[in-house]
Amino acid sequence: MGKHDPQRVVELLQDHLAAHDKRLLFLFGAGTSSAANTAPAAAPGDKPVHTPLIPALGPMTATCKEGVAALSAEHAAAWGALEAECTALDLEPHIENMLGRIRRKIDATGAGELVFGLTIEQLEAFEGAIRTAIVKMTSPTELDIPSSLPHDDFAVWVRHARRRHPVEIFTTNYDVLVERSLELARVPVFDGFVGSYAPYFSPDALESDAWLPGNQWVRLWKVHGSVNWESRAGSVVRLTGPCSGEMILPSHRKYDESRKQPYLALLDRLARSMSQEGALLISCGYSWNDEHINAAIVAALDSHPANHAIALVHPKLSEVPNLCDLAADRMNLIVAGPREGIVRRVRAEWALPRPIDGPTASFVDIAFDSDARQEDGFIPITGVMRVGDFNWFCRFLLAMDSPTVGV
C-alpha cells in the first residue's frame, strides 16, 4: 500500500495560504471552540490535560439532556423517545438533530395534542431548556476565558495578511470567540449586520460584493446563528451579550421569513463564494456532518474543478465517514487526518520519504509530528498530522509569519 508524503501536503497548504491572490475561505466548526483549553499548564513530567472552554458536541448534548430531564419525568422520557426517533432515522442524537426534531414537532402540534406524552407548552419548554443550556455553555464570561486563545493567533495572522481578495470565514459555532479575537487584534469585520444601535441582518448586503467592505475587511458568516442574535419586529438583530438562543439555527425548520433568511442567505453566500474563480476552502474543527453545508461545497467543487477544499481533521478518518466518501469521489478535495490522508482520491497513511531539511523544518515540524527518533535515521517515517487540531493550525499560521515560532 502506498504512502502519502505529509511534507508535500503541508507545503501545498502553506503555498495556498501565502498566495496573495488566492480567494481564501475558512470553515470553522465546533472543534475550534473546544480547542480552547482552560486546564493549568502541566507540571514537568506530567501529561498535559485538555479542559475545553466550550464543550464539544457530545458533552454539550449530555448537559442539555440533564437540563431537559430536570423539567419533569415526562420530559426525561420524551428525551429518550426523541433519541430513539433520531437513531431510527439514522441521525446521530446530538443536540443539533434533537433541537431540529423538537422544533418540527412544535410546528406540527396543535392545542390539546400530545407528542411523546407532552403538550405543545411542554414541548416548547423542552426546546427552551436545550437553548438555555447551549447559551450558558457557549457564553463564557471574560473571567473564564484564558488569556491566550488559538483564535487570537488566527486573528493576528489575518491582520498581517495582505490579500487581493478578502478572507471569508464561515463558522457553525454559536459562540463569539472568533469575533472577540478579531476585535482584539483590530481586524475590521463585516458579518452581514448593518446599523449602529441594534444592527440588523441585511440579506441584500450578501448579494453583491459591491455592497461589501473592501479587501482588508474580514467577512464573517455564522451559518448556524449566534448566541447574541435575536428576532425582533421582523428582523434579526445582533445585541451585546448572549440572548435567549432563539437564533441558534442547527435545524431546517420552516422558519418564518425573519428566521429563515439568515440561514439560507448565508448558505447561498457559501455556495457563491466557493464558486468564485480560484477559491480555496480550508476547514478545521468541522465534522462534515451537515448535509446542507456539504452540498453547497461539493456542488461548487464539482462545477469548478480548478477550485479546491482542504479538510483538516482532528479525529481519526474512521470517525468522519461522510467526508471520506466525498473525498473518494473528488480530485479537488484533500483530507488531512492525523494518521491518514486522502489525496487525489487515494486514502493512505502519512510517511515522510526523506528527512526534513533545515529550511522547511520550521513549519513542517509544527504541522507533522514524526514518530522517528533522531537516531533512527531511516525512511519512511510515519507520524501525526497535527493541523486538524485548531491549536496547531493556528501555530502553523503564526510560523509562516514568524519562522522562529517553534514546536
C-alpha positions as CSV (number, residue, x, y, z in Angstrom):
1,M,0.0,0.0,0.0
2,G,1.3,3.4,-0.9
3,K,2.0,6.3,1.4
4,H,1.3,10.0,1.2
5,D,4.1,12.5,1.8
6,P,3.0,14.8,4.5
7,Q,5.6,17.4,3.6
8,R,4.1,17.9,0.2
9,V,0.6,18.5,1.6
10,V,2.0,20.9,4.3
11,E,3.9,22.8,1.6
12,L,0.8,22.9,-0.6
13,L,-1.2,24.3,2.4
14,Q,1.5,26.9,3.0
15,D,1.7,27.9,-0.6
16,H,-2.1,28.5,-0.8
17,L,-2.1,30.4,2.5
18,A,0.7,32.6,1.3
19,A,-0.7,33.3,-2.2
20,H,-1.9,36.9,-2.0
21,D,-4.2,36.4,-5.0
22,K,-6.0,33.3,-3.7
23,R,-9.7,33.6,-2.7
24,L,-9.4,32.1,0.7
25,L,-12.3,30.7,2.7
26,F,-12.2,29.1,6.1
27,L,-14.9,26.9,7.5
28,F,-14.6,26.5,11.3
29,G,-16.8,24.0,13.2
30,A,-17.4,23.3,16.9
31,G,-13.9,21.8,17.2
32,T,-12.3,25.2,17.1
33,S,-14.2,26.3,20.2
34,S,-13.4,23.2,22.2
35,A,-9.8,23.6,21.2
36,A,-9.5,26.5,23.7
37,N,-8.0,25.0,26.8
38,T,-8.7,26.1,30.4
39,A,-6.6,23.5,32.2
40,P,-3.5,24.8,34.0
41,A,-0.1,24.0,32.5
42,A,1.1,20.5,33.3
43,A,3.9,20.1,35.8
44,P,7.3,18.8,34.3
45,G,6.9,15.1,33.6
46,D,3.1,15.2,33.7
47,K,0.9,14.6,30.7
48,P,-0.9,17.8,29.6
49,V,-4.6,17.9,30.3
50,H,-7.2,19.5,28.0
51,T,-10.3,21.0,29.5
52,P,-12.2,22.7,26.8
53,L,-13.5,26.2,27.4
54,I,-16.6,25.3,25.4
55,P,-17.6,21.6,25.4
56,A,-17.7,19.5,22.3
57,L,-20.9,18.3,20.8
58,G,-21.1,15.1,22.9
59,P,-20.7,16.7,26.4
60,M,-22.9,19.6,25.3
61,T,-25.6,17.1,24.4
62,A,-25.3,15.4,27.8
63,T,-25.7,18.7,29.6
64,C,-28.8,19.6,27.5
65,K,-30.2,16.2,28.4
66,E,-29.8,16.9,32.1
67,G,-31.5,20.3,31.6
68,V,-34.5,18.7,29.9
69,A,-34.7,15.9,32.4
70,A,-34.8,18.5,35.2
71,L,-38.1,19.8,33.9
72,S,-40.1,16.6,34.8
73,A,-40.1,12.8,34.5
74,E,-42.3,13.2,31.4
75,H,-39.7,15.4,29.7
76,A,-36.9,12.9,30.6
77,A,-39.0,10.1,29.0
78,A,-39.6,12.3,25.9
79,W,-35.9,12.9,25.5
80,G,-35.4,9.1,25.4
81,A,-38.1,8.8,22.8
82,L,-36.6,11.6,20.7
83,E,-33.2,9.9,20.9
84,A,-34.7,6.7,19.6
85,E,-36.5,8.5,16.8
86,C,-33.2,10.1,15.7
87,T,-31.5,6.8,15.7
88,A,-34.3,5.2,13.7
89,L,-33.9,7.9,11.1
90,D,-30.1,7.3,11.0
91,L,-29.5,10.6,12.7
92,E,-26.9,10.9,15.5
93,P,-28.9,12.1,18.5
94,H,-26.8,15.1,19.3
95,I,-28.3,18.5,20.2
96,E,-28.4,19.8,16.7
97,N,-30.6,17.0,15.5
98,M,-32.5,16.9,18.7
99,L,-33.3,20.6,18.5
100,G,-34.2,20.3,14.9
101,R,-36.6,17.4,15.5
102,I,-38.3,19.0,18.5
103,R,-38.9,22.2,16.6
104,R,-40.5,20.3,13.8
105,K,-42.9,18.7,16.3
106,I,-43.7,22.0,17.9
107,D,-44.7,23.3,14.4
108,A,-46.9,20.2,13.8
109,T,-48.6,20.0,17.2
110,G,-51.9,21.6,17.8
111,A,-53.6,22.7,21.0
112,G,-54.7,19.7,23.1
113,E,-52.5,17.2,21.2
114,L,-49.8,15.2,22.8
115,V,-46.4,14.2,21.3
116,F,-44.2,11.9,23.3
117,G,-46.8,12.5,26.1
118,L,-46.1,16.2,26.1
119,T,-48.4,19.1,25.3
120,I,-47.3,21.9,23.0
121,E,-46.4,24.0,26.0
122,Q,-44.3,21.2,27.4
123,L,-42.6,20.7,24.0
124,E,-41.8,24.4,24.0
125,A,-40.3,24.1,27.5
126,F,-38.3,21.1,26.2
127,E,-36.9,23.2,23.4
128,G,-36.3,26.2,25.7
129,A,-34.3,24.0,28.1
130,I,-32.0,23.0,25.3
131,R,-31.5,26.6,24.2
132,T,-30.8,27.8,27.7
133,A,-28.2,25.1,28.3
134,I,-26.5,25.9,24.9
135,V,-26.4,29.6,25.6
136,K,-24.9,29.0,29.1
137,M,-22.2,26.7,27.7
138,T,-21.3,28.9,24.8
139,S,-21.2,32.2,26.6
140,P,-18.2,32.1,28.9
141,T,-17.5,35.3,30.9
142,E,-14.3,37.3,30.3
143,L,-13.0,35.9,33.6
144,D,-13.5,32.4,32.3
145,I,-11.7,32.9,29.0
146,P,-8.0,32.1,29.1
147,S,-5.5,34.9,28.5
148,S,-4.5,33.3,25.2
149,L,-6.7,31.5,22.7
150,P,-5.8,29.9,19.4
151,H,-8.4,32.2,17.9
152,D,-6.0,35.1,18.9
153,D,-3.2,33.6,16.8
154,F,-5.6,33.2,13.9
155,A,-6.7,36.9,14.2
156,V,-3.0,38.0,14.3
157,W,-2.3,36.1,11.1
158,V,-5.4,37.6,9.4
159,R,-4.3,41.1,10.5
160,H,-0.9,40.7,8.9
161,A,-2.2,39.1,5.7
162,R,-2.2,41.4,2.6
163,R,-4.6,39.9,0.1
164,R,-6.1,40.8,-3.2
165,H,-9.4,39.2,-2.1
166,P,-11.0,39.4,1.4
167,V,-10.7,36.4,3.7
168,E,-14.1,34.9,4.3
169,I,-14.8,32.9,7.5
170,F,-17.8,30.6,7.7
171,T,-18.5,29.1,11.1
172,T,-21.1,26.8,12.6
173,N,-20.2,28.0,16.1
174,Y,-22.8,29.8,18.2
175,D,-20.2,31.4,20.5
176,V,-18.4,34.7,19.8
177,L,-14.8,33.6,20.3
178,V,-13.8,34.4,16.7
179,E,-15.4,37.8,16.8
180,R,-13.7,38.6,20.1
181,S,-10.3,37.7,18.9
182,L,-10.6,39.5,15.6
183,E,-11.7,42.6,17.5
184,L,-8.9,42.4,20.0
185,A,-6.5,42.2,17.0
186,R,-8.2,45.3,15.5
187,V,-9.2,43.4,12.4
188,P,-12.2,45.0,10.7
189,V,-15.1,42.6,10.3
190,F,-18.3,42.6,8.4
191,D,-20.9,39.9,9.4
192,G,-24.0,40.8,7.3
193,F,-25.4,43.1,10.0
194,V,-25.8,46.8,9.4
195,G,-26.7,49.7,11.7
196,S,-25.2,51.1,14.9
197,Y,-27.9,50.9,17.6
198,A,-29.2,47.3,17.2
199,P,-27.5,46.2,14.0
200,Y,-29.9,44.2,11.8
201,F,-29.2,41.4,9.4
202,S,-29.3,42.6,5.8
203,P,-29.5,39.8,3.2
204,D,-29.2,42.4,0.5
205,A,-25.6,43.1,1.7
206,L,-24.6,39.5,0.9
207,E,-26.0,39.5,-2.7
208,S,-23.2,41.5,-4.3
209,D,-19.6,42.2,-3.5
210,A,-20.2,45.8,-4.5
211,W,-22.2,46.2,-1.3
212,L,-19.5,44.7,0.9
213,P,-16.5,46.5,2.6
214,G,-13.0,46.3,1.0
215,N,-10.4,43.6,0.8
216,Q,-8.8,44.3,4.2
217,W,-12.1,43.6,5.9
218,V,-12.8,40.0,7.0
219,R,-16.2,38.6,6.1
220,L,-17.6,36.5,8.9
221,W,-20.6,34.4,8.2
222,K,-22.2,32.5,11.1
223,V,-24.2,29.9,9.3
224,H,-25.8,28.3,12.4
225,G,-26.6,31.6,14.1
226,S,-25.2,33.1,17.3
227,V,-25.9,33.4,20.9
228,N,-26.2,37.2,20.6
229,W,-28.7,37.3,17.7
230,E,-32.4,37.9,18.4
231,S,-35.5,38.0,16.4
232,R,-37.2,41.4,16.8
233,A,-40.0,43.0,14.9
234,G,-39.5,41.0,11.8
235,S,-35.7,41.4,11.7
236,V,-32.8,39.5,13.2
237,V,-30.7,41.9,15.3
238,R,-27.3,41.5,16.9
239,L,-27.1,42.6,20.5
240,T,-24.4,42.9,23.1
241,G,-24.1,39.8,25.2
242,P,-26.0,36.5,25.0
243,C,-29.7,36.3,24.2
244,S,-32.2,33.5,24.6
245,G,-30.7,31.3,22.0
246,E,-33.7,31.6,19.7
247,M,-31.4,32.3,16.7
248,I,-29.4,29.1,17.1
249,L,-30.0,27.5,13.8
250,P,-29.0,23.9,13.6
251,S,-32.2,22.7,12.1
252,H,-34.1,23.3,8.9
253,R,-37.4,24.1,10.4
254,K,-39.8,26.1,8.3
255,Y,-38.9,29.3,9.9
256,D,-40.9,32.4,9.4
257,E,-39.1,34.8,7.0
258,S,-37.0,36.5,9.6
259,R,-35.6,33.2,10.9
260,K,-35.2,31.5,7.6
261,Q,-33.4,34.4,5.9
262,P,-30.1,34.4,7.8
263,Y,-29.6,30.7,7.3
264,L,-30.5,30.5,3.7
265,A,-28.7,33.7,2.8
266,L,-25.5,32.6,4.4
267,L,-25.7,29.2,2.8
268,D,-26.1,30.9,-0.6
269,R,-23.1,33.0,0.3
270,L,-21.1,29.9,0.9
271,A,-22.1,28.4,-2.4
272,R,-21.4,31.7,-4.3
273,S,-18.0,32.2,-2.6
274,M,-17.0,28.6,-3.3
275,S,-17.8,29.1,-7.0
276,Q,-15.6,32.1,-7.5
277,E,-12.5,31.5,-9.7
278,G,-9.6,30.2,-7.7
279,A,-11.5,29.7,-4.4
280,L,-9.9,27.5,-1.8
281,L,-11.8,26.4,1.3
282,I,-9.9,25.2,4.4
283,S,-12.0,23.5,7.1
284,C,-10.9,22.9,10.6
285,G,-12.9,21.6,13.6
286,Y,-15.8,20.8,11.2
287,S,-17.2,17.3,11.3
288,W,-18.6,17.4,7.8
289,N,-21.9,16.1,9.2
290,D,-24.1,19.0,8.0
291,E,-25.6,17.8,4.7
292,H,-26.7,21.3,3.6
293,I,-23.2,22.8,4.1
294,N,-21.6,19.8,2.4
295,A,-24.0,20.0,-0.5
296,A,-23.0,23.7,-1.1
297,I,-19.3,22.8,-1.0
298,V,-19.3,19.8,-3.2
299,A,-21.6,21.3,-5.8
300,A,-19.1,24.1,-6.2
301,L,-16.2,21.7,-6.3
302,D,-17.9,19.6,-9.0
303,S,-18.8,22.5,-11.2
304,H,-15.5,24.3,-10.7
305,P,-12.7,21.6,-10.8
306,A,-10.0,24.3,-10.5
307,N,-11.3,25.2,-7.1
308,H,-10.2,23.2,-4.1
309,A,-11.0,22.3,-0.5
310,I,-8.6,21.1,2.2
311,A,-10.2,19.4,5.2
312,L,-8.0,19.5,8.3
313,V,-9.3,16.7,10.6
314,H,-8.5,16.1,14.2
315,P,-10.3,12.7,14.8
316,K,-9.5,9.5,13.0
317,L,-10.8,9.4,9.5
318,S,-13.0,6.4,10.5
319,E,-14.9,9.0,12.6
320,V,-15.7,11.2,9.6
321,P,-17.2,8.7,7.0
322,N,-19.2,11.4,5.2
323,L,-16.0,13.3,4.4
324,C,-14.1,10.2,3.3
325,D,-16.9,9.3,0.9
326,L,-16.9,12.8,-0.6
327,A,-13.1,12.9,-1.0
328,A,-13.1,9.4,-2.5
329,D,-15.0,10.8,-5.5
330,R,-13.3,14.2,-5.9
331,M,-9.7,15.1,-7.0
332,N,-10.1,18.6,-5.6
333,L,-11.0,17.7,-2.1
334,I,-7.9,16.8,0.1
335,V,-8.3,15.4,3.6
336,A,-5.6,15.7,6.2
337,G,-6.3,13.4,9.1
338,P,-4.0,12.6,12.0
339,R,-2.6,9.3,10.7
340,E,-4.1,9.1,7.2
341,G,-4.9,11.5,4.3
342,I,-6.9,11.4,1.2
343,V,-5.1,13.0,-1.8
344,R,-6.3,12.7,-5.3
345,R,-9.0,10.2,-4.1
346,V,-6.4,7.9,-2.6
347,R,-6.5,7.1,1.1
348,A,-3.2,6.3,2.6
349,E,-1.1,6.7,5.7
350,W,1.4,9.6,6.1
351,A,5.1,8.8,5.8
352,L,8.0,11.1,5.1
353,P,10.1,9.6,2.2
354,R,13.1,11.7,3.3
355,P,14.3,13.6,6.3
356,I,13.0,17.1,6.6
357,D,15.7,19.6,5.6
358,G,16.6,22.7,7.6
359,P,14.8,25.4,5.5
360,T,11.4,23.6,5.8
361,A,11.7,22.2,9.3
362,S,10.4,25.3,11.0
363,F,6.9,24.9,9.7
364,V,6.8,21.2,8.7
365,D,7.7,20.1,12.2
366,I,4.7,22.1,13.6
367,A,2.3,20.6,11.2
368,F,3.6,17.0,11.3
369,D,4.9,15.2,14.4
370,S,7.2,12.5,13.3
371,D,7.3,9.2,15.1
372,A,11.0,8.8,14.4
373,R,13.7,9.3,17.0
374,Q,16.7,11.2,15.8
375,E,18.9,8.1,15.9
376,D,16.5,6.1,13.7
377,G,17.9,7.6,10.5
378,F,15.9,5.6,8.0
379,I,12.8,6.2,5.9
380,P,9.9,6.2,5.5
381,I,8.9,8.0,8.7
382,T,5.3,7.8,9.9
383,G,3.8,10.4,12.2
384,V,0.8,12.5,13.1
385,M,-0.6,15.4,11.0
386,R,-1.4,18.0,13.7
387,V,-3.1,20.8,11.8
388,G,-6.5,19.3,12.3
389,D,-6.2,20.5,15.8
390,F,-7.1,24.2,15.7
391,N,-4.3,25.0,18.3
392,W,-1.7,23.5,16.0
393,F,-3.2,25.0,12.8
394,C,-3.0,28.5,14.3
395,R,0.6,27.9,15.4
396,F,1.3,26.8,11.9
397,L,-0.2,30.1,10.6
398,L,2.0,32.1,13.0
399,A,5.1,30.2,12.0
400,M,4.5,31.4,8.4
401,D,4.8,34.9,9.6
402,S,7.5,34.2,12.3
403,P,9.6,31.2,11.4
404,T,11.1,31.3,14.9
405,V,7.8,30.1,16.4
406,G,8.8,26.6,17.5
407,V,7.1,23.3,18.3
